[in-house]
Amino acid sequence: MGIDLAVEIGNLKLKTPVLVASGTFGYEDDYVELIKENRLGALVTKTITLKPCQGNSPPRVIETPSGMLNSIGLQNEGVEIFLEKKLPLLSQLQIPIIVSIAGERIEDYGLLAKRLDKVKEISALEINISCPNIESEAECLFAQDFYLTYGVVKAVRESTDKTIIAKLSPNVTDIVSIAQAAFDAGAEALSLVNTFFGMAIDIEKRKSKLGSIYGGLSGPAIKPIALYMVYKVAQAVKLPLIGMGGVVSSQDALEFFMAGATCVAIGTGNFINPRIAREVVKGIEEYLKKNKLTSIKELIGRLGN
Ligand SMILES: Cc1cc2nc3c(=O)[nH]c(=O)nc-3n(C[C@H](O)[C@H](O)[C@H](O)COP(=O)(O)O)c2cc1C
């Protein structure tokens, strides 16, 4: 009996429901084979911005109990270098390429979307309105405010025909209202969740362990909260969800599917084992076989209680 792992996100057809999360996987020459071996449904790029961005001062990554803190700060070479130098390699991968975009102003998101709209190698845009490590014109993350979320997603919607995915922040009181704003503005899918604000202190030096004082917490430590947020949004908003936050095994991924996610993305897990996605895909197949199911779709949003 064949196992069908295919899912759809907007117009995208993914062969497997496992992605790598933005900013957590390389795509230089030596990663091509690894990406193929990993049986990814799609690849999400590191977030790009209109202009090159240096990122924050070091140290920018530290390990914490069951997780990690990062304050990379959207270091990237900017959209033009991305298109010239990175995209040719990505287009050899024969999987959908989802480009993550961010800006300091609502207008930047629209300009980026317009610039990428006619680039045929790009299948979809993930709108990162939830990075805890950048400055913006808003006094909070765009994804912490209903109106700003609406404004950014709308600006992107009006600038591209590509599938758009809004990536939301867990650093909010009511994620459902933000998800609803993204839906109302035209998002076709949601990525849930980005990292949680966090920090760690070196008590001998009496200094923060991160150069920029605080950063974003990810990994297994955040999984129960991420899962809860996916569940809450799945109950209220009828959009495909890309669930993430601490997925390091097929068991974790299966929990996200049952909570209502259509796909999962692996972030911190790639730092532990860059072949982790392959193991997660294999484990999902084994679970489906063992439970006499033929399609992953039979599990999405299926909780017995
Ligand atoms: C080192 C690092 C860099 C990241 N960079 C980005 C980024 O550029 N854009 C983005 O949307 N999310 C970024 N993230 C967040 C991840 O994509 C993901 O949402 C988050 O880490 C939760 O998943 P995880 O627990 O599996 O890591 C980054 C995370 C880490 C650990």
The ligand as an ORCA input file, in Angstrom:
! r2SCAN-3c Opt
* xyz 0 1
  C      19.757     30.621     14.106
  C      18.343     30.926     13.717
  C      18.108     31.841     12.693
  C      16.779     32.141     12.322
  N      16.557     33.022     11.300
  C      15.278     33.269     10.903
  C      15.024     34.111      9.780
  O      15.922     34.624      9.113
  N      13.722     34.323      9.452
  C      12.660     33.748     10.127
  O      11.512     33.962      9.766
  N      12.904     32.923     11.175
  C      14.170     32.681     11.564
  N      14.392     31.831     12.614
  C      13.230     31.202     13.310
  C      12.948     29.805     12.767
  O      12.656     29.839     11.378
  C      11.789     29.128     13.531
  O      10.602     29.891     13.348
  C      12.047     29.027     15.025
  O      13.408     28.769     15.288
  C      11.192     27.925     15.690
  O      11.495     26.647     15.170
  P      12.536     25.630     15.879
  O      12.179     25.559     17.320
  O      12.401     24.338     15.138
  O      13.898     26.232     15.710
  C      15.694     31.514     12.998
  C      15.961     30.596     14.026
  C      17.259     30.293     14.389
  C      17.491     29.284     15.480
*
